[in-house]
Amino acid sequence: MTKETIFTSILNGKIKCDEVYSDELCLAFRDIQPQAPTHILVIPRKNISSLKEAEEKDINLLGHLLFVGSKIAKEEGLENWRTVINTGETAGQTVFHLHIHIIGGRDMTWPPG
């Protein structure tokens, strides 16, 4: 049994979000704790806990998530942005439903953290 997360609650309509994009494969919304002027999360409708749980059959979905993130960043007027996928607790993943961070609108430093 898959554990419900805040993202599954958002997908199920139990929790509202500031939606910026939606299609049959994914949902994108503004992060409630933004780390930059633009901080959007792109999540698959399929419940995949992290990138390490993705399977070969998810290749098209993973590509779609990245493409949607790029499309949203351009629509938000970003010329440069950071795309982040945290995988695992010690890598900074706090919600165990795969998600992509689209972060921009300020200079990004390296290393990030």
Biopython code that builds the backbone (N, CA, C, O; Angstrom):
import numpy as np
from Bio.PDB.StructureBuilder import StructureBuilder

atoms = [
    (1, "MET", "N", (0.839, -1.190, 0.000)),
    (1, "MET", "CA", (0.000, 0.000, 0.000)),
    (1, "MET", "C", (0.879, 1.246, 0.000)),
    (1, "MET", "O", (1.840, 1.343, 0.762)),
    (2, "THR", "N", (0.535, 2.192, -0.863)),
    (2, "THR", "CA", (1.302, 3.415, -0.978)),
    (2, "THR", "C", (0.858, 4.414, 0.080)),
    (2, "THR", "O", (-0.335, 4.635, 0.284)),
    (3, "LYS", "N", (1.831, 5.008, 0.745)),
    (3, "LYS", "CA", (1.535, 5.989, 1.779)),
    (3, "LYS", "C", (1.058, 7.283, 1.125)),
    (3, "LYS", "O", (1.655, 7.752, 0.156)),
    (4, "GLU", "N", (-0.023, 7.860, 1.659)),
    (4, "GLU", "CA", (-0.521, 9.129, 1.142)),
    (4, "GLU", "C", (0.383, 10.257, 1.619)),
    (4, "GLU", "O", (0.811, 10.287, 2.773)),
    (5, "THR", "N", (0.663, 11.180, 0.708)),
    (5, "THR", "CA", (1.485, 12.347, 1.023)),
    (5, "THR", "C", (0.651, 13.599, 0.803)),
    (5, "THR", "O", (-0.489, 13.526, 0.343)),
    (6, "ILE", "N", (1.221, 14.734, 1.132)),
    (6, "ILE", "CA", (0.539, 16.000, 0.858)),
    (6, "ILE", "C", (0.259, 16.141, -0.639)),
    (6, "ILE", "O", (-0.742, 16.744, -1.025)),
    (7, "PHE", "N", (1.133, 15.591, -1.482)),
    (7, "PHE", "CA", (0.927, 15.701, -2.927)),
    (7, "PHE", "C", (-0.233, 14.827, -3.396)),
    (7, "PHE", "O", (-0.974, 15.229, -4.293)),
    (8, "THR", "N", (-0.408, 13.647, -2.812)),
    (8, "THR", "CA", (-1.577, 12.843, -3.196)),
    (8, "THR", "C", (-2.855, 13.528, -2.709)),
    (8, "THR", "O", (-3.894, 13.442, -3.363)),
    (9, "SER", "N", (-2.780, 14.201, -1.573)),
    (9, "SER", "CA", (-3.943, 14.959, -1.101)),
    (9, "SER", "C", (-4.261, 16.118, -2.046)),
    (9, "SER", "O", (-5.430, 16.428, -2.275)),
    (10, "ILE", "N", (-3.242, 16.749, -2.587)),
    (10, "ILE", "CA", (-3.450, 17.810, -3.584)),
    (10, "ILE", "C", (-4.051, 17.213, -4.848)),
    (10, "ILE", "O", (-5.015, 17.756, -5.389)),
    (11, "LEU", "N", (-3.498, 16.108, -5.323)),
    (11, "LEU", "CA", (-4.018, 15.463, -6.525)),
    (11, "LEU", "C", (-5.470, 15.019, -6.353)),
    (11, "LEU", "O", (-6.250, 15.065, -7.304)),
    (12, "ASN", "N", (-5.832, 14.589, -5.147)),
    (12, "ASN", "CA", (-7.188, 14.122, -4.870)),
    (12, "ASN", "C", (-8.155, 15.260, -4.556)),
    (12, "ASN", "O", (-9.340, 15.020, -4.323)),
    (13, "GLY", "N", (-7.655, 16.503, -4.549)),
    (13, "GLY", "CA", (-8.509, 17.651, -4.284)),
    (13, "GLY", "C", (-8.799, 17.906, -2.816)),
    (13, "GLY", "O", (-9.621, 18.760, -2.487)),
    (14, "LYS", "N", (-8.134, 17.175, -1.931)),
    (14, "LYS", "CA", (-8.348, 17.370, -0.493)),
    (14, "LYS", "C", (-7.667, 18.643, 0.008)),
    (14, "LYS", "O", (-8.118, 19.265, 0.970)),
    (15, "ILE", "N", (-6.570, 19.021, -0.661)),
    (15, "ILE", "CA", (-5.824, 20.229, -0.321)),
    (15, "ILE", "C", (-5.729, 21.072, -1.586)),
    (15, "ILE", "O", (-5.424, 20.560, -2.663)),
    (16, "LYS", "N", (-5.991, 22.361, -1.447)),
    (16, "LYS", "CA", (-5.910, 23.266, -2.589)),
    (16, "LYS", "C", (-4.455, 23.659, -2.849)),
    (16, "LYS", "O", (-3.615, 23.643, -1.950)),
    (17, "CYS", "N", (-4.189, 24.010, -4.107)),
    (17, "CYS", "CA", (-2.864, 24.476, -4.483)),
    (17, "CYS", "C", (-3.009, 25.650, -5.440)),
    (17, "CYS", "O", (-4.084, 25.889, -5.991)),
    (18, "ASP", "N", (-1.921, 26.375, -5.628)),
    (18, "ASP", "CA", (-1.876, 27.473, -6.595)),
    (18, "ASP", "C", (-1.407, 26.879, -7.923)),
    (18, "ASP", "O", (-0.233, 26.961, -8.281)),
    (19, "GLU", "N", (-2.354, 26.284, -8.638)),
    (19, "GLU", "CA", (-2.063, 25.538, -9.862)),
    (19, "GLU", "C", (-1.593, 26.462, -10.987)),
    (19, "GLU", "O", (-2.144, 27.541, -11.205)),
    (20, "VAL", "N", (-0.551, 26.001, -11.698)),
    (20, "VAL", "CA", (-0.098, 26.730, -12.889)),
    (20, "VAL", "C", (-0.218, 25.888, -14.154)),
    (20, "VAL", "O", (-0.176, 26.426, -15.260)),
    (21, "TYR", "N", (-0.367, 24.560, -13.999)),
    (21, "TYR", "CA", (-0.474, 23.682, -15.163)),
    (21, "TYR", "C", (-1.080, 22.352, -14.725)),
    (21, "TYR", "O", (-0.844, 21.876, -13.614)),
    (22, "SER", "N", (-1.858, 21.772, -15.617)),
    (22, "SER", "CA", (-2.427, 20.454, -15.333)),
    (22, "SER", "C", (-2.695, 19.743, -16.651)),
    (22, "SER", "O", (-3.168, 20.354, -17.610)),
    (23, "ASP", "N", (-2.391, 18.449, -16.695)),
    (23, "ASP", "CA", (-2.781, 17.600, -17.816)),
    (23, "ASP", "C", (-3.022, 16.196, -17.280)),
    (23, "ASP", "O", (-3.029, 15.982, -16.067)),
    (24, "GLU", "N", (-3.216, 15.251, -18.174)),
    (24, "GLU", "CA", (-3.553, 13.893, -17.736)),
    (24, "GLU", "C", (-2.400, 13.174, -17.029)),
    (24, "GLU", "O", (-2.625, 12.171, -16.351)),
    (25, "LEU", "N", (-1.169, 13.676, -17.179)),
    (25, "LEU", "CA", (-0.011, 13.012, -16.584)),
    (25, "LEU", "C", (0.564, 13.715, -15.356)),
    (25, "LEU", "O", (1.203, 13.081, -14.516)),
    (26, "CYS", "N", (0.335, 15.026, -15.253)),
    (26, "CYS", "CA", (0.987, 15.755, -14.169)),
    (26, "CYS", "C", (0.213, 16.993, -13.749)),
    (26, "CYS", "O", (-0.743, 17.413, -14.402)),
    (27, "LEU", "N", (0.655, 17.560, -12.641)),
    (27, "LEU", "CA", (0.120, 18.789, -12.093)),
    (27, "LEU", "C", (1.305, 19.642, -11.667)),
    (27, "LEU", "O", (2.284, 19.125, -11.128)),
    (28, "ALA", "N", (1.220, 20.946, -11.908)),
    (28, "ALA", "CA", (2.272, 21.869, -11.475)),
    (28, "ALA", "C", (1.627, 22.989, -10.668)),
    (28, "ALA", "O", (0.552, 23.485, -11.006)),
    (29, "PHE", "N", (2.310, 23.373, -9.591)),
    (29, "PHE", "CA", (1.771, 24.412, -8.710)),
    (29, "PHE", "C", (2.919, 25.119, -8.004)),
    (29, "PHE", "O", (4.034, 24.604, -7.925)),
    (30, "ARG", "N", (2.623, 26.304, -7.495)),
    (30, "ARG", "CA", (3.631, 27.106, -6.798)),
    (30, "ARG", "C", (3.931, 26.502, -5.422)),
    (30, "ARG", "O", (3.028, 26.097, -4.689)),
    (31, "ASP", "N", (5.217, 26.457, -5.099)),
    (31, "ASP", "CA", (5.663, 25.935, -3.806)),
    (31, "ASP", "C", (5.193, 26.884, -2.703)),
    (31, "ASP", "O", (5.258, 28.103, -2.861)),
    (32, "ILE", "N", (4.719, 26.325, -1.586)),
    (32, "ILE", "CA", (4.244, 27.172, -0.485)),
    (32, "ILE", "C", (5.391, 27.746, 0.345)),
    (32, "ILE", "O", (5.181, 28.643, 1.161)),
    (33, "GLN", "N", (6.609, 27.224, 0.136)),
    (33, "GLN", "CA", (7.796, 27.764, 0.790)),
    (33, "GLN", "C", (8.848, 28.044, -0.283)),
    (33, "GLN", "O", (9.870, 27.361, -0.349)),
    (34, "PRO", "N", (8.592, 29.056, -1.126)),
    (34, "PRO", "CA", (9.483, 29.295, -2.269)),
    (34, "PRO", "C", (10.895, 29.675, -1.855)),
    (34, "PRO", "O", (11.104, 30.411, -0.891)),
    (35, "GLN", "N", (11.854, 29.156, -2.604)),
    (35, "GLN", "CA", (13.264, 29.439, -2.384)),
    (35, "GLN", "C", (13.793, 30.488, -3.360)),
    (35, "GLN", "O", (14.977, 30.824, -3.347)),
    (36, "ALA", "N", (12.901, 31.000, -4.202)),
    (36, "ALA", "CA", (13.244, 32.018, -5.198)),
    (36, "ALA", "C", (11.934, 32.669, -5.633)),
    (36, "ALA", "O", (10.857, 32.158, -5.325)),
    (37, "PRO", "N", (12.016, 33.794, -6.348)),
    (37, "PRO", "CA", (10.781, 34.437, -6.809)),
    (37, "PRO", "C", (9.857, 33.500, -7.596)),
    (37, "PRO", "O", (8.635, 33.593, -7.485)),
    (38, "THR", "N", (10.438, 32.608, -8.381)),
    (38, "THR", "CA", (9.655, 31.569, -9.051)),
    (38, "THR", "C", (10.094, 30.228, -8.485)),
    (38, "THR", "O", (11.270, 29.872, -8.563)),
    (39, "HIS", "N", (9.156, 29.488, -7.920)),
    (39, "HIS", "CA", (9.447, 28.146, -7.395)),
    (39, "HIS", "C", (8.190, 27.317, -7.601)),
    (39, "HIS", "O", (7.210, 27.443, -6.867)),
    (40, "ILE", "N", (8.242, 26.477, -8.605)),
    (40, "ILE", "CA", (7.089, 25.672, -9.003)),
    (40, "ILE", "C", (7.449, 24.196, -8.900)),
    (40, "ILE", "O", (8.563, 23.796, -9.238)),
    (41, "LEU", "N", (6.513, 23.400, -8.436)),
    (41, "LEU", "CA", (6.686, 21.953, -8.349)),
    (41, "LEU", "C", (5.876, 21.295, -9.457)),
    (41, "LEU", "O", (4.728, 21.662, -9.704)),
    (42, "VAL", "N", (6.486, 20.321, -10.119)),
    (42, "VAL", "CA", (5.804, 19.520, -11.131)),
    (42, "VAL", "C", (5.762, 18.097, -10.596)),
    (42, "VAL", "O", (6.802, 17.496, -10.327)),
    (43, "ILE", "N", (4.548, 17.560, -10.443)),
    (43, "ILE", "CA", (4.402, 16.226, -9.874)),
    (43, "ILE", "C", (3.637, 15.323, -10.835)),
    (43, "ILE", "O", (2.705, 15.770, -11.503)),
    (44, "PRO", "N", (4.027, 14.058, -10.904)),
    (44, "PRO", "CA", (3.253, 13.132, -11.728)),
    (44, "PRO", "C", (1.961, 12.742, -11.020)),
    (44, "PRO", "O", (1.902, 12.701, -9.791)),
    (45, "ARG", "N", (0.936, 12.459, -11.802)),
    (45, "ARG", "CA", (-0.308, 11.941, -11.216)),
    (45, "ARG", "C", (-0.097, 10.510, -10.725)),
    (45, "ARG", "O", (-0.756, 10.060, -9.787)),
    (46, "LYS", "N", (0.831, 9.803, -11.370)),
    (46, "LYS", "CA", (1.192, 8.454, -10.923)),
    (46, "LYS", "C", (1.999, 8.586, -9.644)),
    (46, "LYS", "O", (2.899, 9.421, -9.559)),
    (47, "ASN", "N", (1.688, 7.778, -8.665)),
    (47, "ASN", "CA", (2.392, 7.839, -7.390)),
    (47, "ASN", "C", (3.702, 7.060, -7.482)),
    (47, "ASN", "O", (3.727, 5.832, -7.402)),
    (48, "ILE", "N", (4.780, 7.806, -7.650)),
    (48, "ILE", "CA", (6.145, 7.257, -7.638)),
    (48, "ILE", "C", (6.823, 7.957, -6.470)),
    (48, "ILE", "O", (6.883, 9.186, -6.452)),
    (49, "SER", "N", (7.331, 7.220, -5.503)),
    (49, "SER", "CA", (7.840, 7.854, -4.285)),
    (49, "SER", "C", (9.099, 8.686, -4.508)),
    (49, "SER", "O", (9.271, 9.720, -3.863)),
    (50, "SER", "N", (9.976, 8.259, -5.401)),
    (50, "SER", "CA", (11.187, 9.025, -5.694)),
    (50, "SER", "C", (11.745, 8.557, -7.030)),
    (50, "SER", "O", (11.273, 7.577, -7.607)),
    (51, "LEU", "N", (12.738, 9.258, -7.504)),
    (51, "LEU", "CA", (13.338, 8.895, -8.785)),
    (51, "LEU", "C", (13.925, 7.488, -8.749)),
    (51, "LEU", "O", (13.935, 6.793, -9.765)),
    (52, "LYS", "N", (14.415, 7.063, -7.581)),
    (52, "LYS", "CA", (14.990, 5.716, -7.503)),
    (52, "LYS", "C", (13.938, 4.620, -7.620)),
    (52, "LYS", "O", (14.278, 3.459, -7.848)),
    (53, "GLU", "N", (12.667, 4.976, -7.468)),
    (53, "GLU", "CA", (11.571, 4.010, -7.615)),
    (53, "GLU", "C", (11.016, 3.980, -9.040)),
    (53, "GLU", "O", (10.201, 3.117, -9.368)),
    (54, "ALA", "N", (11.450, 4.910, -9.885)),
    (54, "ALA", "CA", (10.962, 4.948, -11.266)),
    (54, "ALA", "C", (11.440, 3.700, -12.006)),
    (54, "ALA", "O", (12.520, 3.170, -11.743)),
    (55, "GLU", "N", (10.607, 3.252, -12.932)),
    (55, "GLU", "CA", (10.907, 2.051, -13.707)),
    (55, "GLU", "C", (11.057, 2.409, -15.180)),
    (55, "GLU", "O", (10.729, 3.519, -15.599)),
    (56, "GLU", "N", (11.552, 1.467, -15.947)),
    (56, "GLU", "CA", (11.736, 1.709, -17.374)),
    (56, "GLU", "C", (10.430, 2.135, -18.046)),
    (56, "GLU", "O", (10.446, 2.946, -18.972)),
    (57, "LYS", "N", (9.314, 1.603, -17.591)),
    (57, "LYS", "CA", (8.028, 1.972, -18.180)),
    (57, "LYS", "C", (7.655, 3.431, -17.886)),
    (57, "LYS", "O", (6.691, 3.939, -18.458)),
    (58, "ASP", "N", (8.392, 4.107, -17.016)),
    (58, "ASP", "CA", (8.133, 5.507, -16.677)),
    (58, "ASP", "C", (8.952, 6.497, -17.508)),
    (58, "ASP", "O", (8.879, 7.703, -17.277)),
    (59, "ILE", "N", (9.729, 6.000, -18.469)),
    (59, "ILE", "CA", (10.606, 6.870, -19.251)),
    (59, "ILE", "C", (9.840, 8.028, -19.887)),
    (59, "ILE", "O", (10.255, 9.180, -19.758)),
    (60, "ASN", "N", (8.749, 7.748, -20.560)),
    (60, "ASN", "CA", (7.989, 8.814, -21.220)),
    (60, "ASN", "C", (7.418, 9.801, -20.201)),
    (60, "ASN", "O", (7.406, 11.005, -20.454)),
    (61, "LEU", "N", (6.952, 9.315, -19.071)),
    (61, "LEU", "CA", (6.431, 10.183, -18.029)),
    (61, "LEU", "C", (7.525, 11.109, -17.506)),
    (61, "LEU", "O", (7.295, 12.307, -17.337)),
    (62, "LEU", "N", (8.704, 10.566, -17.249)),
    (62, "LEU", "CA", (9.810, 11.379, -16.731)),
    (62, "LEU", "C", (10.196, 12.469, -17.734)),
    (62, "LEU", "O", (10.432, 13.614, -17.349)),
    (63, "GLY", "N", (10.257, 12.116, -18.994)),
    (63, "GLY", "CA", (10.548, 13.106, -20.029)),
    (63, "GLY", "C", (9.464, 14.174, -20.089)),
    (63, "GLY", "O", (9.758, 15.357, -20.260)),
    (64, "HIS", "N", (8.220, 13.756, -19.947)),
    (64, "HIS", "CA", (7.097, 14.696, -19.958)),
    (64, "HIS", "C", (7.215, 15.694, -18.808)),
    (64, "HIS", "O", (6.991, 16.889, -19.000)),
    (65, "LEU", "N", (7.563, 15.212, -17.620)),
    (65, "LEU", "CA", (7.702, 16.103, -16.469)),
    (65, "LEU", "C", (8.768, 17.164, -16.725)),
    (65, "LEU", "O", (8.568, 18.336, -16.403)),
    (66, "LEU", "N", (9.897, 16.763, -17.300)),
    (66, "LEU", "CA", (10.955, 17.725, -17.606)),
    (66, "LEU", "C", (10.514, 18.708, -18.678)),
    (66, "LEU", "O", (10.791, 19.903, -18.571)),
    (67, "PHE", "N", (9.837, 18.224, -19.702)),
    (67, "PHE", "CA", (9.354, 19.100, -20.765)),
    (67, "PHE", "C", (8.353, 20.115, -20.208)),
    (67, "PHE", "O", (8.428, 21.300, -20.533)),
    (68, "VAL", "N", (7.422, 19.660, -19.376)),
    (68, "VAL", "CA", (6.439, 20.563, -18.772)),
    (68, "VAL", "C", (7.144, 21.599, -17.902)),
    (68, "VAL", "O", (6.781, 22.775, -17.923)),
    (69, "GLY", "N", (8.143, 21.175, -17.142)),
    (69, "GLY", "CA", (8.898, 22.125, -16.321)),
    (69, "GLY", "C", (9.537, 23.212, -17.161)),
    (69, "GLY", "O", (9.502, 24.386, -16.793)),
    (70, "SER", "N", (10.119, 22.831, -18.288)),
    (70, "SER", "CA", (10.748, 23.800, -19.185)),
    (70, "SER", "C", (9.702, 24.743, -19.781)),
    (70, "SER", "O", (9.922, 25.952, -19.862)),
    (71, "LYS", "N", (8.587, 24.194, -20.189)),
    (71, "LYS", "CA", (7.504, 25.000, -20.758)),
    (71, "LYS", "C", (7.006, 26.029, -19.740)),
    (71, "LYS", "O", (6.809, 27.196, -20.078)),
    (72, "ILE", "N", (6.808, 25.597, -18.506)),
    (72, "ILE", "CA", (6.337, 26.493, -17.453)),
    (72, "ILE", "C", (7.367, 27.586, -17.175)),
    (72, "ILE", "O", (7.010, 28.757, -17.046)),
    (73, "ALA", "N", (8.635, 27.212, -17.083)),
    (73, "ALA", "CA", (9.687, 28.202, -16.816)),
    (73, "ALA", "C", (9.664, 29.296, -17.879)),
    (73, "ALA", "O", (9.756, 30.480, -17.553)),
    (74, "LYS", "N", (9.541, 28.910, -19.139)),
    (74, "LYS", "CA", (9.483, 29.899, -20.227)),
    (74, "LYS", "C", (8.235, 30.761, -20.097)),
    (74, "LYS", "O", (8.304, 31.977, -20.277)),
    (75, "GLU", "N", (7.096, 30.150, -19.788)),
    (75, "GLU", "CA", (5.848, 30.902, -19.616)),
    (75, "GLU", "C", (5.929, 31.877, -18.442)),
    (75, "GLU", "O", (5.269, 32.916, -18.447)),
    (76, "GLU", "N", (6.734, 31.540, -17.443)),
    (76, "GLU", "CA", (6.939, 32.411, -16.286)),
    (76, "GLU", "C", (7.932, 33.532, -16.591)),
    (76, "GLU", "O", (8.197, 34.380, -15.740)),
    (77, "GLY", "N", (8.474, 33.532, -17.800)),
    (77, "GLY", "CA", (9.406, 34.579, -18.211)),
    (77, "GLY", "C", (10.843, 34.346, -17.795)),
    (77, "GLY", "O", (11.659, 35.267, -17.840)),
    (78, "LEU", "N", (11.164, 33.135, -17.393)),
    (78, "LEU", "CA", (12.532, 32.838, -16.972)),
    (78, "LEU", "C", (13.410, 32.566, -18.188)),
    (78, "LEU", "O", (13.021, 31.823, -19.090)),
    (79, "GLU", "N", (14.587, 33.166, -18.208)),
    (79, "GLU", "CA", (15.574, 32.856, -19.240)),
    (79, "GLU", "C", (16.545, 31.792, -18.742)),
    (79, "GLU", "O", (17.102, 31.024, -19.526)),
    (80, "ASN", "N", (16.739, 31.761, -17.432)),
    (80, "ASN", "CA", (17.599, 30.778, -16.778)),
    (80, "ASN", "C", (16.873, 30.288, -15.538)),
    (80, "ASN", "O", (16.197, 31.058, -14.855)),
    (81, "TRP", "N", (17.017, 29.011, -15.256)),
    (81, "TRP", "CA", (16.375, 28.450, -14.070)),
    (81, "TRP", "C", (17.094, 27.182, -13.669)),
    (81, "TRP", "O", (17.882, 26.621, -14.430)),
    (82, "ARG", "N", (16.808, 26.748, -12.468)),
    (82, "ARG", "CA", (17.360, 25.495, -11.970)),
    (82, "ARG", "C", (16.237, 24.468, -11.909)),
    (82, "ARG", "O", (15.130, 24.762, -11.456)),
    (83, "THR", "N", (16.540, 23.259, -12.371)),
    (83, "THR", "CA", (15.622, 22.132, -12.301)),
    (83, "THR", "C", (16.221, 21.139, -11.308)),
    (83, "THR", "O", (17.344, 20.669, -11.491)),
    (84, "VAL", "N", (15.467, 20.824, -10.257)),
    (84, "VAL", "CA", (16.003, 19.992, -9.178)),
    (84, "VAL", "C", (15.066, 18.821, -8.897)),
    (84, "VAL", "O", (13.848, 18.981, -8.818)),
    (85, "ILE", "N", (15.664, 17.646, -8.749)),
    (85, "ILE", "CA", (14.942, 16.473, -8.252)),
    (85, "ILE", "C", (15.753, 15.930, -7.080)),
    (85, "ILE", "O", (16.842, 15.389, -7.274)),
    (86, "ASN", "N", (15.229, 16.072, -5.870)),
    (86, "ASN", "CA", (15.888, 15.510, -4.696)),
    (86, "ASN", "C", (15.437, 14.054, -4.571)),
    (86, "ASN", "O", (14.247, 13.752, -4.657)),
    (87, "THR", "N", (16.395, 13.167, -4.369)),
    (87, "THR", "CA", (16.087, 11.740, -4.296)),
    (87, "THR", "C", (16.622, 11.178, -2.990)),
    (87, "THR", "O", (17.824, 10.951, -2.845)),
    (88, "GLY", "N", (15.722, 10.957, -2.043)),
    (88, "GLY", "CA", (16.107, 10.412, -0.745)),
    (88, "GLY", "C", (16.209, 11.490, 0.319)),
    (88, "GLY", "O", (16.459, 12.660, 0.026)),
    (89, "GLU", "N", (16.012, 11.074, 1.549)),
    (89, "GLU", "CA", (15.970, 11.993, 2.685)),
    (89, "GLU", "C", (17.250, 12.801, 2.849)),
    (89, "GLU", "O", (17.186, 14.014, 3.051)),
    (90, "THR", "N", (18.409, 12.159, 2.767)),
    (90, "THR", "CA", (19.648, 12.898, 2.982)),
    (90, "THR", "C", (20.009, 13.796, 1.790)),
    (90, "THR", "O", (20.931, 14.607, 1.882)),
    (91, "ALA", "N", (19.294, 13.653, 0.689)),
    (91, "ALA", "CA", (19.477, 14.544, -0.460)),
    (91, "ALA", "C", (18.505, 15.720, -0.405)),
    (91, "ALA", "O", (18.518, 16.579, -1.288)),
    (92, "GLY", "N", (17.669, 15.761, 0.622)),
    (92, "GLY", "CA", (16.755, 16.874, 0.786)),
    (92, "GLY", "C", (15.318, 16.591, 0.403)),
    (92, "GLY", "O", (14.488, 17.500, 0.429)),
    (93, "GLN", "N", (14.998, 15.341, 0.044)),
    (93, "GLN", "CA", (13.617, 15.027, -0.294)),
    (93, "GLN", "C", (12.806, 14.970, 0.998)),
    (93, "GLN", "O", (13.127, 14.206, 1.909)),
    (94, "THR", "N", (11.753, 15.783, 1.070)),
    (94, "THR", "CA", (10.916, 15.816, 2.270)),
    (94, "THR", "C", (9.517, 15.260, 2.017)),
    (94, "THR", "O", (8.838, 14.841, 2.955)),
    (95, "VAL", "N", (9.084, 15.254, 0.759)),
    (95, "VAL", "CA", (7.798, 14.648, 0.396)),
    (95, "VAL", "C", (8.112, 13.473, -0.516)),
    (95, "VAL", "O", (8.740, 13.645, -1.560)),
    (96, "PHE", "N", (7.679, 12.289, -0.128)),
    (96, "PHE", "CA", (8.039, 11.087, -0.872)),
    (96, "PHE", "C", (6.992, 10.751, -1.928)),
    (96, "PHE", "O", (6.332, 9.712, -1.903)),
    (97, "HIS", "N", (6.886, 11.696, -2.853)),
    (97, "HIS", "CA", (6.150, 11.585, -4.114)),
    (97, "HIS", "C", (7.036, 12.348, -5.083)),
    (97, "HIS", "O", (7.266, 13.545, -4.908)),
    (98, "LEU", "N", (7.533, 11.665, -6.103)),
    (98, "LEU", "CA", (8.457, 12.286, -7.045)),
    (98, "LEU", "C", (7.975, 13.673, -7.433)),
    (98, "LEU", "O", (6.797, 13.860, -7.740)),
    (99, "HIS", "N", (8.874, 14.645, -7.421)),
    (99, "HIS", "CA", (8.537, 16.000, -7.844)),
    (99, "HIS", "C", (9.772, 16.720, -8.343)),
    (99, "HIS", "O", (10.897, 16.469, -7.910)),
    (100, "ILE", "N", (9.516, 17.620, -9.268)),
    (100, "ILE", "CA", (10.573, 18.419, -9.870)),
    (100, "ILE", "C", (10.381, 19.861, -9.430)),
    (100, "ILE", "O", (9.287, 20.412, -9.545)),
    (101, "HIS", "N", (11.447, 20.468, -8.928)),
    (101, "HIS", "CA", (11.431, 21.877, -8.570)),
    (101, "HIS", "C", (11.910, 22.683, -9.773)),
    (101, "HIS", "O", (12.953, 22.377, -10.351)),
    (102, "ILE", "N", (11.157, 23.706, -10.150)),
    (102, "ILE", "CA", (11.576, 24.680, -11.148)),
    (102, "ILE", "C", (11.797, 25.968, -10.365)),
    (102, "ILE", "O", (10.850, 26.555, -9.841)),
    (103, "ILE", "N", (13.054, 26.402, -10.287)),
    (103, "ILE", "CA", (13.421, 27.519, -9.419)),
    (103, "ILE", "C", (14.144, 28.578, -10.244)),
    (103, "ILE", "O", (15.096, 28.267, -10.960)),
    (104, "GLY", "N", (13.695, 29.826, -10.144)),
    (104, "GLY", "CA", (14.350, 30.890, -10.894)),
    (104, "GLY", "C", (13.916, 32.258, -10.430)),
    (104, "GLY", "O", (13.176, 32.411, -9.458)),
    (105, "GLY", "N", (14.401, 33.250, -11.155)),
    (105, "GLY", "CA", (14.077, 34.629, -10.822)),
    (105, "GLY", "C", (15.115, 35.296, -9.948)),
    (105, "GLY", "O", (14.934, 36.439, -9.527)),
    (106, "ARG", "N", (16.191, 34.601, -9.673)),
    (106, "ARG", "CA", (17.334, 35.166, -8.939)),
    (106, "ARG", "C", (18.569, 34.389, -9.349)),
    (106, "ARG", "O", (18.468, 33.301, -9.917)),
    (107, "ASP", "N", (19.739, 34.950, -9.062)),
    (107, "ASP", "CA", (20.991, 34.234, -9.345)),
    (107, "ASP", "C", (21.080, 33.011, -8.436)),
    (107, "ASP", "O", (20.767, 33.079, -7.248)),
    (108, "MET", "N", (21.504, 31.913, -9.006)),
    (108, "MET", "CA", (21.693, 30.678, -8.260)),
    (108, "MET", "C", (23.186, 30.497, -7.993)),
    (108, "MET", "O", (24.016, 30.746, -8.868)),
    (109, "THR", "N", (23.513, 30.069, -6.799)),
    (109, "THR", "CA", (24.927, 29.825, -6.471)),
    (109, "THR", "C", (25.234, 28.337, -6.573)),
    (109, "THR", "O", (24.326, 27.506, -6.609)),
    (110, "TRP", "N", (26.504, 28.015, -6.617)),
    (110, "TRP", "CA", (26.954, 26.634, -6.664)),
    (110, "TRP", "C", (28.160, 26.464, -5.775)),
    (110, "TRP", "O", (29.052, 27.312, -5.826)),
    (111, "PRO", "N", (28.250, 25.439, -4.974)),
    (111, "PRO", "CA", (27.266, 24.373, -4.846)),
    (111, "PRO", "C", (26.009, 24.862, -4.130)),
    (111, "PRO", "O", (26.046, 25.849, -3.394)),
    (112, "PRO", "N", (24.892, 24.157, -4.354)),
    (112, "PRO", "CA", (23.612, 24.642, -3.863)),
    (112, "PRO", "C", (23.363, 24.444, -2.377)),
    (112, "PRO", "O", (22.411, 25.030, -1.862)),
    (113, "GLY", "N", (24.131, 23.682, -1.674)),
    (113, "GLY", "CA", (23.649, 23.540, -0.408)),
    (113, "GLY", "C", (24.174, 23.201, 0.842)),
    (113, "GLY", "O", (23.441, 23.162, 1.830)),
]
sb = StructureBuilder()
sb.init_structure("model")
sb.init_model(0)
sb.init_chain("A")
sb.init_seg("    ")
for serial, (resi, resn, name, xyz) in enumerate(atoms, 1):
    if name == "N":
        sb.init_residue(resn, " ", resi, " ")
    sb.init_atom(name, np.array(xyz, "f"), 0.0, 1.0, " ", f" {name:<3s}", serial, name[0])
structure = sb.get_structure()
